[in-house]
Amino acid sequence: MDISFSDAQKKLDQVTAEMIELIRKYDLDAATPFDVIAVARAKISDRDDYIRFLELSLEGRIYGEYADALNRKMAEQTAGDAGSGTTH
């Protein structure tokens, strides 16, 4: 299944919006990215919200890395096309 850069970015935006809702709801205030899970574990009182927080964390990571990889691939193709004098 191929997902376009635009689709990956839209999904990442959706994940981010839902994650922000949980961050605000539970006042998650981790000092560093390494503290996020520990703070969430301590502050999120609803088990389903905690599981969703973990899911969103994973989804955000997956879509973010996918979008970065696509972006790098597009940049490499553009650089290769510029170097060979071809255009699409």
C-alpha positions, 0 to 999 in steps of 0.5 A: 500500500502506497501512501502519498506524502500529502496523505501521510501529512494529513494523518500525522496532523490528525494524530497530533490533534488527538494527542493535543486533546489528551495532553490538555485533558490530563495536563501532561507536562513532561520536561523532556521527550524521554519523560513523556511516557512516565508522565502520561502513566502517572497522570492519565487516569482512564485506562482507555485514554492511556492506551489511546495515548500510547497508540497515538505516540506510535502512530505519530512516530510511524507516520512522521518517519514515513513522511520524512522518508518520502520527503528525502526520496523526493529530494533525492529524485529532484537532485538526480533530475537536476543533475541529469538535466531531465525534467518531469 
